[in-house]
Amino acid sequence: MSRLADLLAKLDRRAIYAAVALALVVPLLLKWALPPAEMEQARKFHSAVEALPSDDNGIVLIAADWGPATKAENEPQTEVLIEHLMRRRVHFALVSVIAEAEPFLRDIPERVVKRLTTEDPRERWEYGKDWVNLGYRAGRSAMIQKLAAAPDIRQTLGVDALGTPLNEVPCMRNTRNIRNVRLLAEFTGAVGVCDEWLQFFQTSAYRPPMAHGCTSITIPEAYIFVDSGQIVGLHEGVAGAAAHSALLKERYKERAPDTAIVMNTALAVAHVAIIVLIVLGNLGMILAARKAGGAPAAPLGKEGAA
């Protein structure tokens, strides 16, 4: 025990940082995939997508209102939804009121298509036929209100992110107005953006069902809208995306682990590593106190008695 106390007392803090870094990096590099916890709101999000018809008479509107600052959580959420829609052959359109989102609107669908065609080379997805990128649209709440009130969304927006007139984009052929939006899926870590979509993307006669993906720190705020019934499903950080991903795995057995599952696994391993290090730190303090013949110091994380 004396040797253990000496070893723990001499443990360099850089070794602790290295241990936590390895706990994160190794699962990411090796693409470890542990089953995530089941989450009720992620299941509701999945069910909302499963209930959508796969015909040409409407679209899912994905508001990817995030950038590099919340990429770690919002990107896996957006990616798992896009995969689900592609597998079900449900048409969707991507848009954002955040300028930093523009490159992700292009890259994520292309990455999902590459992964799905690797899984089954017989399947094909094409830009314009299966999805469209509406790009970044300035104005935030003003743009959202304009979009909701538009008699013809195609004329209001004009062109897609590539400059193609929306009247010539096949998957937008039968999309006229807000009534053709079968589901609004909004992902963000920005303050107030979710509220603006909830408040303004509706008419007196119709409000599309809305699902949401939030960062971990904004989960309590999002649950206000879950409890009121204004949100039909929720991705709660990376864990929510991973839970949705696990539901896809139940149906598509050959599906490889995606970003959500791998990131959630890495976080789980890192949390275990941190708990182990806390236990070792407290053990070292207790052993050192006993070796010195005094009372053990207060464990880490707790204040001593007054």
HELIX and SHEET records of a PDB file:
HELIX    1   1 SER A    2  ALA A    9  1                                   8    
HELIX    2   2 ARG A   13  LEU A   30  1                                  18    
HELIX    3   3 GLU A   40  GLU A   50  1                                  11    
HELIX    4   4 PRO A   68  THR A   70  5                                   3    
HELIX    5   5 LYS A   71  ARG A   88  1                                  18    
HELIX    6   6 ALA A   99  ALA A  101  5                                   3    
HELIX    7   7 GLU A  102  GLU A  119  1                                  18    
HELIX    8   8 SER A  141  ALA A  149  1                                   9    
HELIX    9   9 ILE A  153  LEU A  157  1                                   5    
HELIX   10  10 LEU A  166  GLU A  168  5                                   3    
HELIX   11  11 PRO A  170  MET A  172  5                                   3    
HELIX   12  12 ILE A  178  ASN A  180  5                                   3    
HELIX   13  13 VAL A  193  PHE A  200  1                                   8    
HELIX   14  14 SER A  216  THR A  218  5                                   3    
HELIX   15  15 ILE A  219  SER A  228  1                                  10    
HELIX   16  16 GLY A  237  ARG A  251  1                                  15    
HELIX   17  17 THR A  259  ALA A  292  1                                  34    
SHEET    1   A 6 TRP A 131  TYR A 136  0                                        
SHEET    2   A 6 PHE A  92  SER A  96  1                                        
SHEET    3   A 6 ILE A  59  ASP A  65  1                                        
SHEET    4   A 6 VAL A 181  THR A 188  1                                        
SHEET    5   A 6 MET A 210  CYS A 214  1                                        
SHEET    6   A 6 GLY A 233  GLU A 236  1                                        
END                                                                             
